[in-house]
């Protein structure tokens, strides 16, 4: 029996050059949501932030680069890694939330789509290479992978370029403590339909969406500074609500994907989860492991990059995956036939997961 498998044949990532450590926020003046000043010393705010999120530094894009530039650089690496002719790519799927945002502006730009811009920057002339964006919150890259898998297995595509890219540093409110979470980056994968004698690549997936109260957990809102222009809006979030929502729902979505694959939990080698918040990711994993009766050291099964790279939204999962494959994450390796569980949660609120056989 032959299987048509959706297999990742190439990966690439672009980690911006500018390092921003926690201490560089010491000059910021932070306000609460009600515009009252935070009286706690900034140094104490930063220390508590590090204890909760695990973030010590993050990366920002240089002034001359936009999100589509980051995406293009990651794509070039993935194409080279896969060793394919770029003219044979059937779809370019780019997960992002804000399009291109020029430095020192706050206006998002998605006309044309980032995928169209990346196709142009890659020099692809094939008119049957279809570029489009996904706006799905932080789980956008995982959702792009699920879409690529669907197109491949339906026979409508053979090769897809799936990218997650963001420059969140351009849409943060410097007077909001949460601004310290966000970062920039891009990760890309080439996904190809390859026939084989056994299932490989994407084995199963699951998706969830809750939009009753949850749709407003991440939103665009006015700066917390009292004298700020109310017409200019920045990324905002209800951190406690997101934490509770994620703990309640993400482990369930992960288990659904695993159950659909038929793979025993003990065979999972790595869980690559959206780098949202160190404590939250650890709590999600603990609850998932209890659900599945999985007993493995957390440090062995869940690699992390948030400490050095921060939260780059749609870019965290593909970037971390590429870094592991390239031997850039200490203590973590991925080998042929390893079972990997990808999972993410974010604005929407949306959740998804993929079980993947390397």
C-alpha positions in Angstrom: 0.0 0.0 0.0 1.3 3.5 -0.9 0.7 6.5 1.3 0.8 10.1 0.1 2.6 11.9 2.9 3.1 15.6 3.6 6.7 15.8 4.5 8.9 18.7 5.5 11.9 18.6 3.2 13.5 21.9 4.1 13.6 24.4 6.9 15.0 27.9 7.4 14.7 30.7 10.0 15.8 34.3 10.3 16.7 35.5 13.8 17.0 39.3 13.8 20.4 40.8 14.8 19.3 43.3 17.4 19.4 41.9 20.9 17.3 43.7 23.6 18.0 42.6 27.1 15.5 43.1 30.0 17.7 45.8 31.5 17.1 48.0 28.5 13.5 48.5 29.7 14.7 50.1 32.9 14.0 53.6 31.5 10.4 52.8 30.6 7.5 54.3 32.5 4.8 51.7 32.9 1.1 52.3 33.5 -1.8 50.0 34.3 -4.8 49.5 32.0 -6.7 52.2 33.9 -3.8 54.6 33.1 -2.6 54.8 36.7 1.2 54.8 37.1 2.8 51.5 38.3 4.5 52.6 41.5 6.7 49.5 41.8 10.3 50.1 40.9 10.9 49.3 37.3 13.8 46.9 38.3 11.3 44.9 40.4 8.8 44.9 37.5 11.5 43.5 35.3 12.6 40.8 37.9 9.0 39.6 38.3 8.6 39.5 34.5 11.6 37.3 34.1 10.4 34.9 36.9 7.0 34.5 35.2 7.9 34.4 31.5 11.5 33.1 31.5 12.5 35.8 29.0 16.0 37.4 29.5 16.3 39.0 26.1 14.5 39.2 22.7 15.4 40.0 19.1 14.2 43.0 17.1 14.5 43.5 13.4 16.8 46.3 12.2 15.1 49.5 11.0 15.5 48.7 7.3 13.8 45.3 7.4 10.0 44.5 7.3 8.2 41.3 8.1 8.2 40.3 4.4 12.0 40.7 4.4 12.4 38.4 7.4 10.0 35.9 5.7 11.9 36.0 2.5 15.3 35.4 4.2 13.8 32.4 6.1 12.2 31.1 2.8 15.5 31.3 0.9 17.1 29.1 3.5 14.2 26.6 3.4 14.3 26.4 -0.4 18.1 25.8 -0.3 17.7 23.2 2.4 15.1 21.3 0.4 17.2 21.6 -2.8 14.1 22.4 -4.9 13.5 24.7 -7.9 11.5 27.6 -6.4 9.4 27.7 -9.6 7.9 24.3 -8.7 6.3 25.7 -5.5 2.5 25.5 -5.8 1.5 27.6 -2.8 3.2 30.2 -0.5 1.3 30.4 2.8 2.4 33.1 5.2 1.1 33.3 8.7 1.3 36.8 10.2 -0.9 39.2 12.1 0.1 42.7 11.2 1.6 42.6 7.7 4.5 44.9 7.0 4.9 47.7 9.6 7.5 50.3 8.7 9.8 51.3 11.6 8.4 54.3 13.6 4.9 53.8 12.2 2.0 51.8 13.7 0.0 51.3 10.5 -0.2 47.7 9.3 0.1 47.0 5.6 -1.3 43.9 3.9 -1.9 45.3 0.5 -0.6 43.3 -1.3 -0.5 40.3 1.0 2.9 39.4 2.5 2.8 36.1 0.5 2.6 38.1 -2.7 5.5 40.3 -1.6 7.6 37.2 -0.7 6.8 35.6 -4.1 8.0 38.8 -5.8 11.1 39.0 -3.6 11.9 35.3 -4.3 11.7 36.1 -8.0 9.1 33.4 -8.7 7.5 33.8 -12.1 5.3 30.7 -12.1 1.7 32.1 -12.4 0.4 28.9 -10.8 2.3 29.5 -7.6 -0.5 30.9 -5.4 0.5 33.2 -2.5 -1.9 34.0 0.4 -1.8 35.0 4.0 -3.2 33.4 7.1 -4.3 35.7 10.0 -4.9 33.1 12.8 -3.0 34.5 15.8 0.1 32.8 17.1 -1.0 29.4 15.8 -0.8 30.7 12.2 2.2 28.7 11.1 0.7 25.4 12.4 -2.6 26.3 10.7 -0.6 26.9 7.5 0.9 23.4 7.8 -2.6 21.9 8.3 -3.8 23.7 5.1 -0.7 22.6 3.1 -1.3 19.0 4.2 -5.0 19.3 3.1 -4.0 20.6 -0.3 -1.3 18.0 -0.8 -3.5 15.1 0.2 -6.4 16.4 -2.0 -4.1 16.4 -5.0 -4.3 20.2 -5.5 -0.6 20.9 -4.6 2.7 19.1 -4.5 5.0 21.6 -2.9 4.1 24.3 -0.4 6.2 27.0 1.3 4.8 27.7 4.7 6.2 30.7 6.7 5.5 32.3 10.0 6.9 35.8 10.3 6.3 38.8 12.5 7.8 42.1 13.7 5.9 42.6 16.9 8.4 45.2 18.1 6.6 47.7 15.7 3.2 47.3 17.4 4.0 47.3 21.1 3.1 49.9 23.7 6.3 50.8 25.5 4.2 51.9 28.5 2.6 48.5 28.9 4.6 45.8 30.8 3.5 43.2 28.3 5.7 44.9 25.7 8.7 43.0 27.1 7.2 39.7 25.9 7.1 40.4 22.2 9.8 39.9 19.6 10.5 39.6 15.9 11.5 36.6 13.7 10.6 34.3 10.8 10.6 30.5 10.3 9.9 28.7 7.0 9.3 25.1 5.8 9.0 23.4 2.5 6.3 20.8 2.6 6.2 18.2 -0.2 3.8 15.4 -1.1 5.9 12.2 -1.2 4.7 8.7 -1.7 5.9 6.0 0.7 5.2 2.5 2.0 4.3 3.8 5.4 2.7 7.0 6.9 5.3 9.8 7.6 5.2 13.5 7.9 1.9 15.0 9.1 0.0 12.1 10.7 -2.9 13.9 12.3 -4.0 17.3 13.5 -6.6 19.0 15.7 -8.1 22.5 15.8 -10.2 24.5 18.3 -11.6 28.0 18.3 -13.5 29.8 21.2 -14.8 33.3 20.4 -17.6 34.1 22.9 -15.7 36.0 25.6 -12.3 34.7 24.4 -12.1 36.7 21.1 -11.2 39.8 23.1 -8.3 38.3 25.1 -5.9 39.6 22.5 -6.7 42.9 20.8 -5.5 46.3 19.5 -6.0 49.1 22.0 -4.9 52.5 23.1 -1.5 53.0 24.8 -1.8 52.9 28.6 -0.1 56.3 28.9 -2.7 58.9 29.9 -1.7 61.4 27.3 -1.5 58.9 24.4 -3.5 59.5 21.2 -6.6 57.2 21.4 -6.6 56.8 17.6 -3.3 54.9 17.7 -3.6 51.3 18.8 -1.2 48.7 20.0 -1.2 45.0 20.8 -2.9 44.3 24.1 -3.7 41.1 26.0 -5.5 39.8 29.0 -2.7 37.7 30.4 -4.4 35.9 33.2 -7.4 35.0 31.0 -5.1 33.7 28.3 -3.2 31.6 30.8 -6.3 30.0 32.2 -7.8 29.5 28.8 -4.6 27.8 27.5 -4.3 25.5 30.5 -7.9 24.4 30.1 -7.9 23.8 26.3 -4.5 23.3 24.8 -3.7 20.0 26.5 -7.0 18.6 25.2 -6.3 19.7 21.6 -2.9 18.1 21.9 -4.4 14.8 23.1 -7.0 14.8 20.4 -4.3 15.1 17.7 -2.3 12.3 19.4 -5.3 10.0 19.7 -6.2 10.5 16.0 -2.6 9.5 15.0 -2.8 6.2 16.9 0.7 6.9 18.3 1.3 6.0 22.0 2.2 9.0 24.1 5.5 7.4 25.2 6.7 7.4 21.6 6.7 11.3 21.5 10.3 12.5 21.3 9.7 16.3 21.2 6.9 18.7 21.9 7.5 21.9 20.1 5.0 24.4 21.6 4.4 28.1 20.8 6.9 30.1 22.9 4.4 32.3 24.7 5.5 32.2 28.3 7.8 29.7 30.0 5.6 29.1 33.0 2.5 28.7 30.9 4.1 26.3 28.5 5.4 24.2 31.4 2.0 24.1 32.9 0.4 23.1 29.6 2.9 20.3 29.2 2.4 19.0 32.8 -1.4 18.8 32.2 -0.9 17.1 28.8 1.4 14.6 30.4 -1.1 13.8 33.1 -3.9 13.4 30.5 -1.8 10.9 28.5 -0.1 9.3 31.6 3.2 10.3 30.0 6.3 10.1 32.2 9.3 11.8 30.8 11.5 14.6 32.1 10.1 17.9 30.9 13.5 19.2 30.0 14.0 16.2 27.7 10.8 16.4 25.8 10.1 20.2 25.5 12.9 22.4 24.0 12.5 26.2 24.7 13.8 29.3 23.0 11.8 32.0 24.7 14.6 32.8 27.2 16.8 34.3 24.4 14.4 35.0 21.6 11.2 36.1 23.3 7.7 35.6 21.8 7.7 36.2 18.0 4.1 34.9 17.6 3.7 32.8 14.4 7.5 32.5 14.1 8.3 30.7 17.4 7.4 27.1 16.4 9.0 26.9 12.9 12.1 28.8 14.2 12.6 26.5 17.1 12.1 23.4 14.9 14.7 24.7 12.4 17.2 25.5 15.2 16.9 22.0 16.6 17.5 20.4 13.2 20.5 22.7 12.7 22.0 21.6 16.1 21.5 25.1 17.7 19.5 24.0 20.7 21.6 22.5 23.4 20.5 19.1 24.7 17.9 18.6 21.9 18.1 16.6 18.6 15.6 15.3 16.1 16.3 12.1 14.2 14.6 10.1 11.5 11.3 8.5 12.5 11.1 10.6 15.7 7.5 11.6 16.7 7.1 15.3 17.2 4.0 17.1 18.5 3.6 20.7 17.4 1.1 22.9 19.3 0.1 26.5 19.5 -2.5 28.9 21.0 -3.2 32.5 20.4 -5.5 35.3 19.3 -8.9 34.3 18.3 -8.8 32.5 20.6 -7.4 29.6 18.4 -5.6 26.4 19.2 -4.1 23.7 17.0 -1.8 20.7 17.1 0.0 18.4 14.7 1.5 15.0 15.2 4.5 14.6 12.8 6.8 11.7 12.0 10.2 12.9 11.0 
